[in-house]
Amino acid sequence: MIFYIVEFFMRMDERLDFLRVLQYITFRSAMALILAFVLSLVLGPMIIRKLAALRAGQQIRKIQKPGAPDLYVMHQAKAGTPTMGGLLIIVSLLVPVLLFCNLQNKLIWILIIMTLGFGTVGFLDDWLKIKRQNAKGLRARIKLMCQLGLGLGLGIYLYHAELGIFYPHKAIEGNTFLCIPFLKDLYPDLGLLFIPFVMLVITATSNAVNLTDGLDGLAIGITITCALSYGVITYLVGRPDFARYLLVPFVPNGGEITVFLGGVVGAGMGFLWFNAHPAQIFMGDTGSLTLGGLLGTVALLAKQEFLLFVIGGIFVLEALSVIIQVISYKCTGKRVFLMSPLHHHYERMGLAESKIIARFWIISALLALFGLSILKLR
């Protein structure tokens, strides 16, 4: 909105040319970050009180295992902490996006739609948990179908949309090509298989973030790192000179996604203010599914899907720990981890929650730096 207001006044009076700074992606990204953060701080206490009044408290599952710390006892202090805090993230994000993003950019509307779509699925899941006063929300099958449905819709759109994505090194254009890290000459075209690929990426990322959201501040801290990293990436791929230099796909108007991600970082930082240990609010599925879906969508729009496996490496490890645990138990009757996801394994080993969170954050930051360096290693 501000983008158009500035453009209007600059046409009216040349003396207002100093307002041109409000059209720069870097400046608007910073403003979106700051506004989202401030909104989170202002709205946070109000939303926490409202959720507490609605008795929208976290339900703690009772899972015991002999010879290991009882997580039910360890987490009992968290019981009743307001959940569904993803609402705070979504509101704090969308306001600066509507103010500072170029709303004529179709990529921004894709991200807004995915935010609202995953936010709705997560909200329904959280609401059912609150209504039933237990840890069971939407049935796993229904939740999975909703995620796949959102991925299907995005996949069909991206398959048919003319986004003008260009691969300078190979002189090819299209949305269905893949950019493989370390390989500058390999751009496989998935064709129709691109649609199920999108469904897989979207579903995997949303579930991975959801599984990671088990300790105070863990998921949101790693999400901030991922959003910052992809903010740099989308800025680079949105400029033809940088794309040509790095031998990566050029995404016309892709730099505008950086402004959106500025809002994600700001909203995440504001939420972390209240979610840091000991948490005053949890994001719930409303937040985790939304953030995961957004990260997957951004990776697809930036044509850097495989980098997400590196930058979001902690999310990948958390999801893999659950998959390995389930397969191992069903095939051999034995568990590889004391408990999955991975952060609960370390809890059962006796590590303090704050120490696990800090170490995962450090690893996430290192993975993000490595992921960014891969852009040049081609």
Secondary structure, 3 states (H helix, E strand, C coil): CHHHHHHHHHHHCHHHHHHHHHHCHHHHHHHHHHHHHHHHHHHHHHHHHHHHHCCCECCCCCCCCCCCCCHHHHCHHHCCCECCCHHHHHHHHHHHHHHHCCCCCHHHHHHHHHHHHHHHHHHHHHHHHHHHCCCCCCCHHHHHHHHHHHHHHHHHHHHHCCCCCEECCCCEECCCECCCCCCCCCCCECHHHHHHHHHHHHHHHHHHHHHHCCCCCHHHHHHHHHHHHHHHHHHHHCCHHHHHHHCCCECCCCCHHHHHHHHHHHHHHHHHHHHCCCCCCCCHHHHHHHHHHHHHHHHHHCCCCCHHHHHCHHHHHHHHHHHHHHHHHHHHCCCCCCCCCHHHHHHHCCCCHHHHHHHHHHHHHHHHHHHHHHCCCC
